Amino acid sequence: MTLFEAIGGEPAFRKLVDEFYAGVADDPLLRPMYPEEDLGPAADRLTLFLIQYWGGPRTYSDQRGHPRLRMRHAPFRIGAAERDAWLRHMRQAVDALDLPPQLAVALWDYLERAAYFMVNAEDDPAAG
């Protein structure tokens, strides 16, 4: 059984992403990173990516090609503050799924590594 199936398939990943973007929608640091008026397209992309990554259908790659996560995020400044805000909202989303501990840990470990991998800017020590 894949993690995709163990977590609850597409409905669980949609709930995860919906919970995540509910937090992003009101986050003054993260919301400007989503140029669409509606967060729906970004939510669909993340949902399809996570579904594919965890063993579900390959719809993401069929529609968008290789994920190229760093390249797709390169236009946005992602420093420690942005990473931490992203992780805060994602932590709440993972907790909302109320998964068995071993599944929650597996999912969270990946999301945390991915967030650190996306950092592309140094924090300005003079700013703080």
C-alpha positions as CSV (number, residue, x, y, z in Angstrom):
1,M,0.0,0.0,0.0
2,T,1.3,3.4,-0.9
3,L,1.3,6.3,1.5
4,F,-1.2,7.9,-0.9
5,E,-3.6,5.0,-0.2
6,A,-2.8,4.8,3.6
7,I,-3.5,8.4,4.2
8,G,-6.9,8.2,2.5
9,G,-6.2,8.9,-1.2
10,E,-7.2,12.0,-3.0
11,P,-9.8,13.2,-0.5
12,A,-7.2,13.3,2.3
13,F,-4.7,15.2,0.1
14,R,-7.4,17.7,-0.9
15,K,-8.2,18.3,2.7
16,L,-4.5,18.7,3.6
17,V,-4.1,21.3,0.8
18,D,-7.4,23.1,1.6
19,E,-6.4,23.4,5.2
20,F,-3.0,24.7,4.2
21,Y,-4.3,27.3,1.8
22,A,-6.9,28.5,4.4
23,G,-3.9,29.7,6.4
24,V,-2.0,31.1,3.4
25,A,-5.0,33.1,2.3
26,D,-4.6,35.4,5.3
27,D,-0.9,35.3,5.7
28,P,0.7,38.7,4.8
29,L,4.1,37.1,4.1
30,L,3.0,34.2,1.9
31,R,-0.2,35.5,0.2
32,P,1.7,37.8,-2.2
33,M,3.6,34.7,-3.5
34,Y,0.4,33.5,-5.2
35,P,-0.4,35.9,-8.0
36,E,-3.7,34.4,-9.0
37,E,-6.7,36.2,-7.6
38,D,-8.0,32.8,-6.4
39,L,-5.8,30.4,-4.6
40,G,-7.6,27.5,-6.4
41,P,-5.1,27.0,-9.2
42,A,-2.2,26.9,-6.7
43,A,-4.1,24.5,-4.5
44,D,-4.8,22.2,-7.5
45,R,-1.2,22.1,-8.5
46,L,0.0,21.3,-4.9
47,T,-2.7,18.6,-4.5
48,L,-1.8,16.9,-7.8
49,F,1.9,17.1,-7.0
50,L,1.5,15.6,-3.5
51,I,-0.8,12.9,-4.8
52,Q,1.8,11.9,-7.5
53,Y,4.7,12.1,-5.1
54,W,3.1,9.8,-2.6
55,G,2.1,7.1,-5.1
56,G,-1.2,8.3,-6.6
57,P,-2.0,9.0,-10.2
58,R,0.6,10.9,-12.3
59,T,-1.8,13.7,-13.3
60,Y,0.7,16.4,-12.2
61,S,3.4,15.2,-14.6
62,D,0.9,14.6,-17.4
63,Q,-0.3,18.2,-17.1
64,R,2.8,20.1,-16.1
65,G,5.8,17.9,-16.9
66,H,8.6,17.3,-14.4
67,P,8.0,19.0,-11.1
68,R,11.2,21.1,-11.1
69,L,10.3,22.5,-7.7
70,R,13.3,24.8,-7.2
71,M,12.9,26.2,-10.7
72,R,9.2,26.8,-10.3
73,H,9.8,28.6,-7.0
74,A,12.8,30.6,-8.2
75,P,10.9,33.8,-9.0
76,F,9.9,34.1,-5.4
77,R,12.1,35.2,-2.5
78,I,12.1,32.3,0.0
79,G,14.0,32.9,3.1
80,A,13.8,31.5,6.6
81,A,10.7,33.6,7.5
82,E,8.8,32.4,4.4
83,R,9.9,28.8,5.0
84,D,8.8,29.0,8.6
85,A,5.4,30.5,7.7
86,W,4.9,27.8,5.1
87,L,5.7,25.2,7.6
88,R,3.4,26.7,10.3
89,H,0.4,26.5,7.9
90,M,1.4,23.0,6.7
91,R,1.8,21.8,10.3
92,Q,-1.7,22.8,11.0
93,A,-2.9,21.1,7.9
94,V,-1.1,17.9,8.7
95,D,-2.5,17.9,12.2
96,A,-6.0,18.5,10.8
97,L,-5.8,15.1,9.1
98,D,-5.5,13.4,12.4
99,L,-3.4,10.6,10.9
100,P,-1.8,7.7,12.8
101,P,1.6,8.8,14.1
102,Q,3.7,6.8,11.7
103,L,1.9,8.3,8.7
104,A,1.9,11.9,10.1
105,V,5.7,11.6,10.7
106,A,6.4,10.3,7.2
107,L,4.3,13.1,5.6
108,W,5.8,15.8,7.9
109,D,9.4,14.7,7.4
110,Y,9.0,15.1,3.6
111,L,7.2,18.4,3.9
112,E,9.8,19.8,6.2
113,R,12.7,18.7,4.0
114,A,10.9,20.2,1.0
115,A,10.4,23.5,2.7
116,Y,14.1,23.8,3.6
117,F,15.1,22.8,0.1
118,M,13.0,25.7,-1.4
119,V,15.0,28.4,0.5
120,N,16.7,30.5,-2.1
121,A,17.5,33.7,-0.2
122,E,19.6,34.6,2.8
123,D,18.0,36.6,5.5
124,D,19.3,40.1,5.8
125,P,21.1,40.3,9.2
126,A,20.9,44.1,9.0
127,A,17.1,43.9,8.9
128,G,16.7,42.3,12.2
